[in-house]
Structures are given as structure tokens and as C-alpha cells.
């Protein structure tokens, strides 16, 4: 493996690790700060969805910490136990963020639907970038030139998916910050800052994913375009 490849691997890994550490650290801090409204994440989610006229989305709790998400196929808003039952600033921010995705779905927000349509292709591409290098090394049944094209295409699909994810996540966070203040669930400068820091930290994980996929896409594509060689 070349020095450049090692540098790119370590560099992107450090970016991802930093983003993950950052969101966990910020969340841990603001999950200890109770919102003065006293509302739980589940109550906030229910109120936001009701205000938006969305009454066909089920709000459920699960055990995975920071595994909160909105499932558009089954119309389920899934919150971790800590955020579902908790009344911390972080819990309210996360719950409102996931409501943002539900509202995006209900209003046919373009980037969300584009991301949904690309899930299958992205999962397939992820399997390619994971297994093709190993298959190539072990069997030598595919030429290096062909492997580069396949890897570049796969990483390109992942990169585009991660790029589309950015406006989806940032828009959901913007909606969350606004609606929490408008509905009176947060109001003090500390609470507003806490929600912003929590959601902004989460946003960096998606930025890190995009940077990683972009780097590997270019790493495989540029030699094909320039006629260069890699170790």
C-alpha cells in the first residue's frame, strides 16, 4: 500500500472518529441539562407532529442510544429510551430533529425523496467497496483497470448519497431549532445554545461521511482520467 493510500485512510478515519467523539461528547453534556418546559422527547414529538397536521406517524422508543431516526417506509419516529422519556435539552433537540424528517416526508421535500430513492443503490455500492478489493487480491479475476472503474463508480454513488444527505439533515435541524422556540419548549439562551450545539455536532458526522466518500471517489477516479498509476 502506498504512502498516499495510508495517509488518506488514516486522515479520513481521524475525521470520522473526531465527528463521532464530538457528537457523543456534546450530547452527553446537554443530556444532563433539563429543559425548563419539563416536556419529554415523546411529548415534544407528538406536539410538533400534531401542529404540522401529521397524525399517521407512530412515535416509538427503542434501546439503542443515539439510534434515533425517522422511518419513512413504515412512518415510525424512533427515539432512544433516553430521548423518548427524557426531558433534557438534548432529548428535545433530537426529537424535534426527527420530526423535521417526518415533516419533510409529508411535504414531499425533494432531497429527502431523492435520498430515499438512492438507498438501494447505495447499499449495493457499499458492499462493492467492502468486498471487491478483497476479491481482487485473493482471486485476481478482475483487472486493476476494471477494478478502478468499478470502485470509482461505487464510491461515486456513495458520495452522491452523502451529498444529498447534507441538506436533508441541515434542513431538519433548522426546522427543529425554529419550532422548539416557537412552541415554547425552549426559551432561555442556554437552552437555545444547547439545542444548536447538539444538532450542529450531529451534523458534522454527515459532513465527515461526505468528505470520506469524496476522497475515495477521487482517489479511484483521478488515475483513470489522468492515465496515472498507483501502487
C-alpha positions as CSV (number, residue, x, y, z in Angstrom):
1,X,0.0,0.0,0.0
2,X,1.4,3.4,-1.0
3,X,2.1,6.2,1.5
4,X,-0.7,8.3,-0.1
5,X,-3.2,5.5,0.5
6,X,-2.1,5.1,4.1
7,X,-2.3,8.9,4.6
8,X,-5.8,9.0,3.1
9,X,-7.0,6.1,5.2
10,X,-5.7,7.5,8.4
11,X,-6.9,11.0,7.6
12,X,-10.4,10.1,6.8
13,X,-10.5,7.7,9.8
14,X,-9.5,10.5,12.1
15,X,-12.1,12.9,10.7
16,X,-14.8,10.3,11.3
17,X,-13.6,9.4,14.8
18,X,-13.5,13.1,15.7
19,X,-17.0,13.7,14.4
20,X,-18.3,10.7,16.4
21,X,-16.5,11.7,19.6
22,X,-17.8,15.3,19.2
23,X,-21.4,14.3,18.9
24,X,-21.2,11.9,21.8
25,X,-19.4,14.4,24.0
26,X,-21.8,17.3,23.2
27,X,-24.9,15.0,23.6
28,X,-23.6,13.7,27.0
29,X,-23.3,17.2,28.3
30,X,-26.7,18.5,27.2
31,X,-28.5,15.3,28.1
32,X,-27.7,16.4,31.7
33,X,-29.4,19.8,31.3
34,X,-33.1,19.6,32.0
35,X,-35.3,21.8,29.8
36,X,-37.4,24.2,31.9
37,X,-40.6,23.2,30.0
38,X,-40.4,19.8,31.5
39,X,-41.7,18.1,28.4
40,X,-40.3,14.8,27.3
41,X,-38.9,14.0,23.9
42,X,-42.0,11.9,23.1
43,X,-44.3,14.7,24.2
44,X,-42.4,17.2,22.1
45,X,-42.5,14.9,19.0
46,X,-46.3,14.4,19.4
47,X,-46.9,18.1,19.7
48,X,-44.8,19.0,16.7
49,X,-46.3,16.4,14.5
50,X,-49.8,17.4,15.6
51,X,-49.1,21.0,14.8
52,X,-47.9,20.0,11.4
53,X,-51.1,18.0,10.8
54,X,-49.3,14.7,10.8
55,X,-51.3,12.1,12.6
56,X,-50.3,8.9,10.8
57,X,-46.7,8.7,12.2
58,X,-46.1,6.4,15.2
59,X,-43.7,7.5,17.9
60,X,-41.9,4.6,19.5
61,X,-39.0,4.0,21.9
62,X,-36.0,1.7,21.4
63,X,-33.0,0.7,23.4
64,X,-30.2,1.8,21.1
65,X,-28.5,5.0,22.3
66,X,-28.2,7.7,19.6
67,X,-30.0,5.4,17.1
68,X,-32.9,7.9,16.8
69,X,-34.3,8.1,13.3
70,X,-37.4,8.6,11.2
71,X,-38.5,5.5,9.2
72,X,-40.4,6.9,6.1
73,X,-41.4,3.5,4.8
74,X,-43.3,2.5,8.0
75,X,-44.0,6.0,9.1
76,X,-42.4,5.5,12.5
77,X,-40.4,8.1,14.5
78,X,-38.0,6.1,16.6
79,X,-36.4,7.6,19.7
80,X,-33.9,6.1,22.1
81,X,-35.2,5.5,25.6
82,X,-33.2,8.4,26.9
83,X,-34.7,10.8,24.4
84,X,-38.2,9.3,24.4
85,X,-38.7,9.6,28.2
86,X,-36.1,12.3,28.9
87,X,-36.7,16.0,29.2
88,X,-33.2,17.2,28.6
89,X,-32.2,19.9,26.2
90,X,-30.5,17.2,24.0
91,X,-33.6,15.0,24.1
92,X,-35.9,17.7,22.9
93,X,-33.4,18.7,20.2
94,X,-33.1,15.2,18.8
95,X,-36.9,14.6,19.0
96,X,-37.6,17.8,17.1
97,X,-34.9,16.9,14.5
98,X,-36.6,13.6,13.7
99,X,-39.9,15.4,13.5
100,X,-38.2,17.6,10.9
101,X,-37.7,14.5,8.7
102,X,-41.3,13.5,9.2
103,X,-42.4,16.9,8.0
104,X,-40.0,16.7,5.1
105,X,-41.7,13.4,4.1
106,X,-45.2,14.8,4.5
107,X,-44.4,17.9,2.4
108,X,-42.5,16.0,-0.3
109,X,-39.2,17.6,0.4
110,X,-37.1,16.9,-2.7
111,X,-33.7,16.0,-1.2
112,X,-35.3,13.5,1.2
113,X,-37.2,11.7,-1.6
114,X,-34.0,11.7,-3.7
115,X,-32.1,10.1,-0.8
116,X,-34.9,7.5,-0.3
117,X,-34.8,6.5,-3.9
118,X,-31.0,6.1,-3.7
119,X,-30.9,3.8,-0.6
120,X,-30.9,0.5,-2.6
121,X,-28.1,1.6,-5.0
122,X,-26.0,3.0,-2.1
123,X,-26.3,-0.3,-0.1
124,X,-25.2,-2.2,-3.1
125,X,-22.3,0.2,-3.7
126,X,-21.2,-0.2,-0.1
127,X,-20.9,-3.9,-0.5
128,X,-18.8,-3.4,-3.6
129,X,-16.3,-1.1,-1.9
130,X,-16.1,-3.5,1.0
131,X,-15.6,-6.8,-0.9
132,X,-14.1,-6.0,-4.3
133,X,-10.6,-5.2,-3.0
134,X,-10.5,-8.5,-1.1
135,X,-11.9,-10.5,-4.1
136,X,-9.4,-8.8,-6.4
137,X,-6.4,-9.6,-4.1
138,X,-7.5,-13.2,-3.4
139,X,-8.6,-14.3,-6.9
140,X,-7.1,-11.8,-9.3
141,X,-10.1,-12.4,-11.6
142,X,-10.6,-8.7,-12.3
143,X,-8.0,-6.4,-13.9
144,X,-6.7,-3.4,-11.9
145,X,-8.1,-1.0,-14.6
146,X,-11.6,-2.5,-14.4
147,X,-11.5,-2.7,-10.6
148,X,-10.6,1.1,-10.6
149,X,-13.7,1.9,-12.7
150,X,-16.0,-0.2,-10.6
151,X,-14.6,1.2,-7.3
152,X,-14.8,4.8,-8.7
153,X,-18.5,4.2,-9.7
154,X,-19.4,2.7,-6.3
155,X,-17.7,5.4,-4.3
156,X,-19.4,8.0,-6.6
157,X,-22.8,6.6,-5.7
158,X,-21.9,6.7,-2.0
159,X,-20.6,10.2,-2.4
160,X,-23.7,11.5,-4.1
161,X,-25.9,9.9,-1.5
162,X,-23.9,11.5,1.3
163,X,-24.0,14.9,-0.6
164,X,-27.8,14.7,-0.8
165,X,-28.0,13.7,2.9
166,X,-26.4,17.1,3.9
167,X,-29.4,19.4,3.0
168,X,-31.8,16.7,4.4
169,X,-30.1,16.8,7.8
170,X,-29.4,20.5,7.9
171,X,-32.9,21.3,7.0
172,X,-34.3,19.0,9.7
173,X,-32.1,20.7,12.3
174,X,-33.1,24.2,11.2
175,X,-36.8,23.2,11.5
176,X,-36.1,21.7,14.9
177,X,-34.4,24.9,16.3
178,X,-37.2,27.1,15.0
179,X,-40.2,25.0,16.1
180,X,-38.9,24.3,19.6
181,X,-38.6,28.1,20.2
182,X,-41.9,28.9,18.6
183,X,-43.8,26.3,20.6
184,X,-42.2,27.4,23.9
185,X,-40.4,24.1,24.6
186,X,-37.1,26.0,24.9
187,X,-36.6,29.7,25.5
188,X,-33.6,30.5,27.6
189,X,-30.3,31.4,25.9
190,X,-28.8,28.3,27.5
191,X,-31.4,26.0,26.1
192,X,-31.2,27.6,22.6
193,X,-27.5,27.2,22.6
194,X,-27.7,23.6,23.8
195,X,-30.1,22.5,21.1
196,X,-27.9,24.3,18.5
197,X,-24.7,22.7,19.7
198,X,-26.3,19.2,19.9
199,X,-27.7,19.3,16.4
200,X,-24.7,21.0,14.9
201,X,-22.4,18.3,16.4
202,X,-24.6,15.6,14.9
203,X,-24.4,17.4,11.5
204,X,-20.6,17.0,11.5
205,X,-21.0,13.2,11.3
206,X,-22.7,13.6,7.9
207,X,-20.0,16.1,6.7
208,X,-17.3,13.6,7.7
209,X,-19.1,10.8,5.8
210,X,-19.3,13.0,2.7
211,X,-15.6,14.1,2.9
212,X,-14.6,10.4,3.3
213,X,-16.6,9.3,0.3
214,X,-15.4,12.2,-1.8
215,X,-11.8,11.5,-1.1
216,X,-12.1,7.8,-2.0
217,X,-14.1,8.6,-5.1
218,X,-11.4,11.0,-6.3
219,X,-8.7,8.5,-5.3
220,X,-10.0,5.9,-7.6
221,X,-11.2,8.2,-10.4
222,X,-8.2,10.5,-11.0
223,X,-5.8,7.8,-12.1
224,X,-8.4,6.8,-14.7
225,X,-8.7,10.3,-16.0
226,X,-5.0,11.2,-16.0
227,X,-3.6,7.9,-17.1
228,X,-1.5,7.8,-13.9
229,X,-0.6,4.7,-11.9
230,X,-0.9,3.9,-8.2
231,X,1.0,1.4,-6.1
